């Protein structure tokens, strides 16, 4: 959990927050996320995601396209000694990453956002936050 600001360099390297490095291990999978961000998974968590994607029905067109959209963009990234991962240029373009990025800790993955995109989304969603909480209260218990 948490929100961390880091800059992506010209080569596409992004520092992972020190707080997460041990848990992430030496390799992660970065792929297309929802809402305009990228998802970062540990290898262990990626195996669960991959297994779930593998169970989607191939007879369902939306399921096939969801698999394609996630798996075609998935890239295994090695963390260097400085805690940086090299993000493929196709993913950088997809998430509109320029210099300033935010890394958001989620329940089972991290999200990488362009600072500008995050701020726009956060401002838009903040107005509906209490309505969301009310709608999700039954699910959350």
C-alpha positions in Angstrom: 0.0 0.0 0.0 1.1 3.6 -0.3 1.9 6.1 -3.0 5.5 6.7 -4.1 6.8 9.3 -6.6 9.8 8.3 -8.8 11.1 9.5 -12.1 11.5 7.2 -15.1 14.8 7.9 -17.0 15.3 8.2 -20.7 16.2 4.6 -21.0 12.9 3.5 -19.5 14.2 2.5 -16.1 12.1 3.1 -13.0 13.1 2.7 -9.4 10.9 0.5 -7.4 10.2 1.8 -3.9 12.7 0.4 -1.3 9.7 -0.8 0.8 8.7 -3.2 -2.0 12.0 -4.5 -3.3 12.4 -7.5 -1.0 8.9 -8.7 -1.6 9.2 -8.2 -5.4 12.4 -10.3 -5.7 14.7 -10.0 -8.6 12.1 -10.4 -11.3 8.7 -9.0 -11.9 6.1 -9.0 -14.6 4.8 -5.7 -15.9 1.8 -5.6 -18.1 -1.2 -3.5 -19.2 -3.4 -2.5 -16.3 -6.8 -1.0 -16.2 -7.7 2.7 -16.2 -4.5 3.8 -18.0 -1.8 2.4 -15.7 0.6 -0.6 -15.7 0.4 -3.5 -13.3 3.5 -5.0 -11.7 3.3 -8.5 -10.3 5.8 -10.7 -8.4 6.5 -13.9 -10.2 4.4 -15.8 -7.7 1.4 -13.5 -8.1 1.8 -13.5 -11.9 1.5 -17.3 -11.9 -1.9 -16.9 -10.2 -3.0 -14.2 -12.7 -1.8 -16.4 -15.6 -3.6 -19.4 -14.3 -6.8 -17.3 -14.0 -6.4 -16.0 -17.6 -5.8 -19.5 -18.8 -9.2 -20.5 -17.4 -11.2 -17.9 -19.4 -13.4 -19.5 -22.0 -11.9 -19.4 -25.5 -15.4 -19.4 -26.9 -16.1 -16.0 -25.4 -14.8 -13.2 -27.6 -14.3 -10.7 -24.7 -12.4 -13.3 -22.8 -10.1 -13.9 -25.8 -9.4 -10.2 -26.3 -8.8 -9.6 -22.6 -6.2 -12.5 -22.6 -4.6 -11.0 -25.7 -4.5 -7.5 -24.3 -2.9 -8.6 -21.0 -0.6 -11.3 -22.3 0.7 -9.5 -25.4 1.9 -6.6 -23.3 3.3 -8.7 -20.4 7.1 -8.4 -20.0 9.4 -10.0 -17.4 11.6 -7.4 -16.0 14.8 -7.9 -14.0 15.5 -5.5 -11.1 19.0 -4.2 -11.1 21.3 -3.5 -8.1 19.8 0.0 -7.7 16.2 -1.4 -7.6 15.3 -0.3 -11.1 13.3 -2.2 -13.7 13.5 -1.5 -17.4 10.0 -1.0 -18.8 9.5 -1.8 -22.5 8.9 1.2 -24.7 5.5 -0.1 -25.8 4.3 -0.1 -22.1 5.8 3.3 -21.5 3.7 4.6 -24.5 0.6 2.8 -23.4 0.6 4.3 -19.9 1.8 7.7 -21.2 4.8 7.6 -18.9 7.1 10.6 -19.3 9.3 11.7 -16.4 7.2 11.8 -13.2 5.5 8.6 -12.2 3.6 7.3 -9.3 3.8 3.8 -8.0 0.7 2.8 -6.1 0.6 -0.2 -3.8 -2.5 -2.4 -4.3 -3.7 -5.6 -2.6 -1.8 -8.0 -4.8 0.2 -5.9 -7.2 1.7 -2.5 -7.8 0.4 0.1 -10.3 2.6 2.5 -12.3 0.9 5.7 -13.3 1.9 8.8 -15.2 1.7 11.6 -12.6 -0.5 13.7 -14.8 -2.9 10.8 -15.6 -3.1 9.8 -11.9 -3.9 13.3 -10.8 -6.6 13.6 -13.4 -8.1 10.3 -12.5 -7.8 10.9 -8.7 -9.5 14.3 -9.0 -12.4 12.8 -11.1 -12.9 9.8 -8.8 -12.5 11.7 -5.5 -16.0 13.2 -5.9 -17.5 9.7 -6.1 -15.4 8.2 -3.3 -18.2 8.0 -0.7 -20.7 6.7 -3.2 -18.2 4.0 -4.2 -17.8 3.0 -0.5 -21.6 2.8 -0.1 -22.0 0.6 -3.2 -19.1 -1.7 -2.2 -20.1 -2.0 1.5 -21.9 -5.3 1.0 -19.0 -6.8 -0.8 -16.5 -5.6 1.8 -18.6 -6.8 4.7 
